């Protein structure tokens, strides 16, 4: 049970985290919503190199143009796949976009300005891991066995009849896998009547309906998307900040120091925490900063690199695009590479 003094300290830490993080969350949501409705991904797909490794690297860097967090990168990656992007590019974007973008870089620099190596190693490790995993996935010539049926039906090589059938199933009220998917940031727009319209609906994916509207019509859609994302991500931010505050105040100091200063357990503990807390990449650097005095630099990097790639919330979103074995491949590869790179930091930096 927390004492009155501990509760006051926890509240102080909680509000300090919220005050620092909220501006970056708002800025990230505004950018992702604007680009979602004003940029055509098909033009990017056409300019991507054909070599798998270069395509993976290009996909990883596209996050600079689409500053979305790990809630918004899944629907964008899905649209890239449906638009015919190479698998390595889509996977590279999926893993790197939440971290390799100007909003997250700025937020991380603000939090770790006294440790600039954390900022640059975070970006470098993320690019390296995303490129390697994307390259590995490029060996799968046809991604369809790894994708959910609702995605394969919308892919370019599928017949027009299959796509139109999928579109009709949405129109007549029939329930599909995508209808059962969890609420996804950046995928809902104001539709007709009382029903929102999904940007990752096969009909939207194949026709780019949002981009075909006049820009004056897109502004209300953008504002609606901002509100939708703030509702979802704001709740996650509050929960994450509360967890960080309680852990810092309530957990025995010797336990935190015992885990945090060990070369290996510190990395494993922070990777597990990143997966469970599922905090938005736009503000996770402020969460990690609260552990900077007790955990190793490598473990902080493990949290900042692994969390935006794979967490419990993100796994639920990934399920709407990939089958179980593909998610397991992503999880295992990303976890192994993150652990190895973080261990090297603890050993040599």
C-alpha positions as CSV (number, residue, x, y, z in Angstrom):
1,X,0.0,0.0,0.0
2,X,1.4,3.4,-1.0
3,X,2.0,5.9,1.8
4,X,0.8,9.5,1.4
5,X,4.3,10.6,0.6
6,X,4.8,7.9,-2.0
7,X,1.5,8.8,-3.6
8,X,2.4,12.4,-3.8
9,X,5.8,11.5,-5.4
10,X,4.0,9.2,-7.9
11,X,1.5,11.9,-8.9
12,X,4.3,14.4,-9.3
13,X,6.2,12.0,-11.6
14,X,3.0,11.1,-13.5
15,X,2.1,14.7,-14.3
16,X,5.7,15.6,-15.2
17,X,5.7,12.7,-17.7
18,X,2.3,13.8,-19.1
19,X,3.3,17.5,-19.5
20,X,6.4,16.5,-21.4
21,X,4.7,13.9,-23.6
22,X,1.4,15.4,-24.6
23,X,2.7,18.0,-27.1
24,X,4.6,15.3,-29.0
25,X,1.6,13.0,-29.1
26,X,-0.6,15.8,-30.5
27,X,2.1,16.7,-33.1
28,X,2.5,13.1,-34.2
29,X,-1.2,12.6,-34.5
30,X,-1.6,15.7,-36.6
31,X,1.2,14.8,-39.0
32,X,0.1,11.2,-39.4
33,X,-3.5,12.2,-40.1
34,X,-2.6,14.9,-42.6
35,X,-0.2,12.6,-44.5
36,X,-2.7,9.7,-44.4
37,X,-5.2,11.8,-46.3
38,X,-2.9,13.9,-48.6
39,X,-0.2,11.5,-49.8
40,X,-0.6,8.7,-52.3
41,X,1.4,5.7,-51.3
42,X,1.3,4.3,-54.9
43,X,3.8,7.0,-56.0
44,X,6.2,5.8,-53.3
45,X,5.8,2.2,-54.3
46,X,6.7,3.0,-57.9
47,X,10.0,4.7,-56.8
48,X,11.2,1.9,-54.5
49,X,14.4,0.0,-55.6
50,X,13.8,-3.6,-56.7
51,X,16.7,-5.1,-54.7
52,X,15.3,-6.6,-51.5
53,X,17.8,-5.1,-49.1
54,X,17.6,-1.6,-50.7
55,X,13.8,-1.9,-50.7
56,X,13.8,-2.8,-47.0
57,X,16.1,0.2,-46.3
58,X,13.8,2.5,-48.4
59,X,10.8,1.2,-46.5
60,X,12.4,1.9,-43.2
61,X,13.2,5.5,-44.2
62,X,9.7,6.2,-45.5
63,X,8.7,6.7,-41.9
64,X,10.3,10.2,-42.3
65,X,7.4,10.9,-44.7
66,X,4.8,9.1,-42.6
67,X,5.4,9.9,-39.0
68,X,3.0,7.4,-37.5
69,X,3.3,5.5,-34.2
70,X,3.0,1.8,-33.9
71,X,-0.8,2.1,-33.9
72,X,-0.9,3.8,-37.3
73,X,1.9,2.0,-39.1
74,X,0.0,-1.3,-39.4
75,X,-2.8,0.0,-41.6
76,X,-0.3,2.0,-43.7
77,X,1.9,-1.1,-44.2
78,X,-1.3,-3.0,-45.2
79,X,-2.1,-0.4,-47.8
80,X,1.5,-0.7,-49.1
81,X,1.2,-4.4,-49.5
82,X,-2.1,-4.1,-51.3
83,X,-0.7,-1.4,-53.6
84,X,1.9,-4.0,-54.7
85,X,4.9,-2.9,-52.6
86,X,7.8,-5.4,-52.2
87,X,7.4,-7.5,-49.0
88,X,10.8,-6.2,-47.8
89,X,9.7,-2.6,-48.2
90,X,6.4,-3.2,-46.3
91,X,8.1,-5.1,-43.4
92,X,10.9,-2.5,-43.2
93,X,8.3,0.3,-42.9
94,X,6.2,-1.7,-40.5
95,X,9.1,-2.1,-38.0
96,X,10.9,1.2,-38.5
97,X,8.2,3.9,-39.2
98,X,7.2,4.3,-35.5
99,X,10.8,5.2,-34.6
100,X,12.5,6.6,-37.7
101,X,10.6,9.8,-38.2
102,X,11.2,13.4,-37.2
103,X,8.6,13.5,-34.4
104,X,10.1,10.6,-32.5
105,X,13.6,11.8,-33.1
106,X,12.8,15.2,-31.7
107,X,11.0,13.7,-28.7
108,X,13.9,11.3,-28.0
109,X,16.4,14.2,-28.2
110,X,14.3,16.2,-25.8
111,X,14.2,13.4,-23.3
112,X,17.9,12.2,-23.7
113,X,19.7,15.5,-24.6
114,X,22.3,14.6,-22.0
115,X,22.8,11.2,-23.6
116,X,22.9,11.9,-27.4
117,X,24.3,8.4,-28.1
118,X,20.9,7.0,-27.0
119,X,19.1,9.1,-29.7
120,X,21.4,8.1,-32.6
121,X,21.8,4.5,-31.6
122,X,18.0,4.1,-31.3
123,X,17.6,5.3,-34.9
124,X,20.6,3.3,-36.2
125,X,19.6,0.0,-34.5
126,X,16.0,0.4,-35.7
127,X,17.1,0.9,-39.3
128,X,19.5,-2.1,-39.1
129,X,16.9,-4.4,-37.5
130,X,14.1,-3.4,-39.9
131,X,16.3,-3.8,-42.9
132,X,17.5,-7.2,-41.9
133,X,14.0,-8.5,-41.0
134,X,12.6,-7.1,-44.2
135,X,15.4,-8.7,-46.2
136,X,14.7,-12.1,-44.5
137,X,11.0,-11.8,-45.4
138,X,11.9,-11.1,-49.0
139,X,12.9,-14.7,-49.4
140,X,9.1,-15.4,-49.2
141,X,8.3,-14.8,-52.9
142,X,4.6,-14.8,-52.3
143,X,3.4,-13.2,-49.1
144,X,-0.2,-14.6,-49.4
145,X,0.4,-17.6,-47.2
146,X,1.4,-15.3,-44.4
147,X,-1.4,-12.8,-44.8
148,X,-5.0,-12.8,-43.6
149,X,-7.6,-13.6,-46.3
150,X,-9.1,-10.1,-46.2
151,X,-5.7,-8.7,-47.3
152,X,-5.0,-11.2,-50.0
153,X,-8.4,-10.5,-51.6
154,X,-7.5,-6.9,-52.0
155,X,-4.0,-7.5,-53.4
156,X,-3.4,-6.4,-57.1
157,X,-2.9,-9.9,-58.5
158,X,-6.4,-11.0,-57.3
159,X,-9.2,-10.8,-59.7
160,X,-11.5,-7.9,-59.9
161,X,-14.3,-10.2,-59.2
162,X,-12.8,-11.2,-55.9
163,X,-12.2,-7.7,-54.9
164,X,-15.7,-6.6,-55.8
165,X,-17.1,-9.5,-53.9
166,X,-15.2,-8.4,-50.8
167,X,-16.5,-4.9,-51.3
168,X,-20.1,-6.1,-51.6
169,X,-19.7,-8.1,-48.4
170,X,-19.0,-4.8,-46.6
171,X,-21.8,-3.0,-48.2
172,X,-24.6,-5.6,-47.4
173,X,-23.7,-5.8,-43.7
174,X,-22.0,-9.2,-43.7
175,X,-19.3,-9.6,-41.1
176,X,-15.7,-10.2,-42.2
177,X,-12.4,-10.7,-40.4
178,X,-11.5,-7.0,-40.9
179,X,-14.9,-6.0,-39.3
180,X,-13.8,-8.0,-36.2
181,X,-10.4,-6.4,-36.0
182,X,-9.6,-4.1,-33.1
183,X,-9.9,-0.3,-33.5
184,X,-7.0,0.9,-35.5
185,X,-5.5,4.4,-35.4
186,X,-5.5,6.1,-38.8
187,X,-8.0,3.8,-40.4
188,X,-11.4,5.3,-39.7
189,X,-13.0,8.2,-41.5
190,X,-16.4,9.9,-41.3
191,X,-18.7,7.9,-43.6
192,X,-22.4,8.1,-44.5
193,X,-25.0,8.0,-41.8
194,X,-23.8,6.9,-38.4
195,X,-21.2,4.4,-39.6
196,X,-17.5,5.4,-40.0
197,X,-15.7,4.4,-43.1
198,X,-12.5,2.3,-42.8
199,X,-9.4,3.5,-44.8
200,X,-8.2,-0.1,-44.8
201,X,-11.4,-1.5,-46.3
202,X,-10.7,-3.3,-49.6
203,X,-12.9,-0.8,-51.4
204,X,-10.9,2.1,-50.0
205,X,-7.6,0.4,-50.7
206,X,-8.3,-0.3,-54.3
207,X,-9.8,3.1,-55.2
208,X,-8.0,5.5,-52.9
209,X,-11.4,7.1,-52.2
210,X,-10.1,9.5,-49.6
211,X,-7.4,10.9,-51.9
212,X,-10.0,11.4,-54.7
213,X,-12.0,13.9,-52.7
214,X,-11.3,17.7,-52.9
215,X,-8.9,18.9,-50.2
216,X,-11.7,21.0,-48.6
217,X,-13.6,17.7,-48.0
218,X,-10.5,16.0,-46.6
219,X,-9.9,18.5,-43.8
220,X,-13.0,17.4,-41.8
221,X,-11.9,13.8,-42.3
222,X,-8.4,14.7,-41.0
223,X,-9.9,16.3,-37.9
224,X,-12.1,13.3,-37.3
225,X,-9.1,11.0,-37.6
226,X,-7.1,13.3,-35.1
227,X,-9.9,12.9,-32.5
228,X,-10.1,9.2,-33.1
229,X,-6.3,8.7,-32.6
230,X,-6.2,11.0,-29.6
231,X,-8.9,9.0,-27.9
232,X,-7.1,5.8,-28.3
233,X,-3.5,6.9,-27.9
234,X,-4.2,9.3,-25.1
235,X,-5.6,6.5,-23.0
236,X,-2.5,4.4,-23.7
237,X,-0.3,7.3,-22.7
238,X,-2.1,7.9,-19.4
239,X,-1.9,4.2,-18.6
240,X,1.8,4.0,-19.5
241,X,2.7,7.1,-17.4
242,X,0.8,5.7,-14.4
243,X,2.6,2.4,-14.6
244,X,6.0,4.1,-14.9
245,X,5.2,6.3,-11.9
246,X,4.0,3.4,-9.7
247,X,6.9,1.2,-10.6
248,X,9.4,3.9,-9.8
249,X,7.8,4.7,-6.4
250,X,6.4,1.4,-5.2
251,X,9.0,-1.2,-6.3
252,X,11.7,-1.8,-3.8
253,X,14.8,0.1,-4.7
254,X,17.2,-2.8,-4.3
255,X,15.0,-4.9,-6.7
256,X,15.1,-2.2,-9.4
257,X,18.9,-1.8,-9.0
258,X,19.5,-5.5,-9.1
259,X,17.7,-5.9,-12.4
260,X,18.7,-2.6,-13.9
261,X,22.4,-2.8,-13.4
262,X,22.9,-6.4,-14.6
263,X,24.2,-6.6,-18.2
264,X,21.6,-9.2,-19.3
265,X,18.6,-9.0,-16.9
266,X,18.3,-5.3,-17.5
267,X,17.8,-5.8,-21.2
268,X,15.3,-8.7,-20.7
269,X,13.4,-6.7,-18.1
270,X,13.1,-3.6,-20.3
271,X,12.1,-5.6,-23.4
272,X,9.4,-7.3,-21.4
273,X,8.2,-4.0,-20.0
274,X,8.1,-2.5,-23.5
275,X,6.0,-5.4,-24.7
276,X,3.6,-5.2,-21.8
277,X,3.2,-1.4,-21.4
278,X,2.6,-0.8,-25.1
279,X,3.2,2.9,-24.9
280,X,3.2,5.1,-28.0
281,X,6.6,5.6,-29.7
282,X,5.9,9.3,-29.8
283,X,6.2,9.5,-26.0
284,X,8.0,6.3,-24.9
285,X,11.3,8.2,-24.6
286,X,9.9,10.1,-21.6
287,X,8.8,6.8,-20.1
288,X,12.3,5.3,-20.5
289,X,13.9,8.5,-19.1
290,X,12.3,7.7,-15.7
291,X,14.5,4.6,-15.6
292,X,17.7,6.2,-16.8
293,X,19.3,6.5,-13.4
294,X,18.7,2.8,-12.5
295,X,19.0,0.9,-15.8
296,X,21.9,0.3,-18.2
297,X,22.1,2.2,-21.4
298,X,21.7,-1.0,-23.4
299,X,18.5,-1.8,-21.6
300,X,17.1,1.7,-22.3
301,X,17.9,1.2,-26.0
302,X,16.2,-2.2,-25.9
303,X,13.0,-0.6,-24.6
304,X,13.1,2.2,-27.2
305,X,13.9,-0.1,-30.1
306,X,11.8,-3.2,-29.4
307,X,8.7,-1.6,-27.9
308,X,7.6,0.3,-31.1
309,X,8.2,-2.9,-33.2
310,X,6.4,-5.5,-31.1
311,X,4.1,-4.9,-28.1
312,X,0.8,-6.4,-26.9
313,X,-1.3,-3.7,-28.5
314,X,0.7,-3.9,-31.8
315,X,0.3,-7.7,-31.9
316,X,-3.5,-7.3,-31.9
317,X,-3.2,-4.9,-34.8
318,X,-0.8,-7.1,-36.7
319,X,-3.3,-9.9,-36.4
320,X,-5.6,-8.0,-38.8
321,X,-2.9,-8.3,-41.5
322,X,-0.7,-11.3,-40.8
323,X,-1.3,-14.9,-39.8
324,X,0.1,-16.2,-36.5
325,X,3.3,-17.7,-37.9
326,X,4.3,-14.4,-39.6
327,X,3.8,-12.5,-36.3
328,X,5.9,-15.1,-34.5
329,X,8.7,-14.7,-37.1
330,X,8.5,-10.9,-36.7
331,X,8.6,-11.2,-32.9
332,X,11.5,-13.7,-32.7
333,X,13.7,-11.9,-35.3
334,X,13.1,-8.5,-33.8
335,X,13.7,-9.7,-30.2
336,X,16.9,-11.6,-31.0
337,X,18.5,-8.7,-33.0
338,X,17.4,-6.1,-30.3
339,X,18.9,-8.2,-27.5
340,X,22.2,-8.8,-29.4
341,X,22.7,-5.1,-30.2
342,X,21.7,-3.9,-26.8
343,X,24.1,-6.5,-25.2
344,X,26.9,-5.1,-27.3
345,X,26.1,-1.6,-26.0
346,X,26.2,-2.8,-22.4
347,X,29.5,-4.6,-23.0
348,X,31.4,-2.1,-25.0
349,X,29.9,1.4,-24.5
